[in-house]
Structures are given as C-alpha cells and as structure tokens.
Amino acid sequence: MKKRFILLLIITTFLISASCNKESDYACGVKHPEDNLPWLKSILNNRMCTEIYLLVFEGTEYLVVSDCPGPDDIAVFYDCQGNKTCEYGGANPGGGMCTMPVTFTFEFYLQNRKLIYKQF
C-alpha cells in the first residue's frame, strides 16, 4: 500500500511539472517572465492553453501570447511593458491591429519566434 502511494505521488508530481513547459528563463530583462511580469501573469491567469513566444525584431523584444495551435488561434504581440502592438490570426489572419515597424512581416515572426513558455 505504501509503495502504491509513493508511485501515485511520483506520477502526480511528474504530470504537474509536465503541464508547464519552460524552455527559457529570461525575456524582457526578467527571469521567468510568466511569473515576474505582472501584466503577463494576469493574462495567463485568464487563459487555459497558451504559448508564449519571444520575438526579437530590430533589437526590440516582444512577447507573443498565442492560443495553442488550432484553426482559430490568434497571436497577440506585446512590448515588454505590456502594450499590445499587433494581432495575428483568428478570424482575420494578418488583418488585426498592428503597429509593428513597417519592415516587419508575419513570415519573419513565424521563422524567428522562440517558444519560452507553454501552459495547458
């Protein structure tokens, strides 16, 4: 009975740790931005399946909050202060509000984004 309890505890611990995937410690000058940037933490507290990408474009870091992949997923770009700078995908792919530099392309985003956090 004691062995089953320990085995159950090990499996539970593994499943809980596997539900959050942290691939990088730093973005926007802080360690674990998903925990240490209040605006980002607030967004994550209100979502279920979310991926956070780091994108560096022309020397500026952006955090991109994206729905988990699906037919209607949307990616919302934020600067490090939490200001929304662009939207991509959803019902209007590539046609949402976007104040990124004029040289920015969504192809650049798709090729250069770096997954730094995922929650299920």
Summary of the structure (lengths in Angstrom):
residues: 120
radius of gyration: 16.9
end to end distance: 31.6
largest distance: 64.4
contacts: 313
relative contact order: 0.19
helix: 30%
strand: 35%
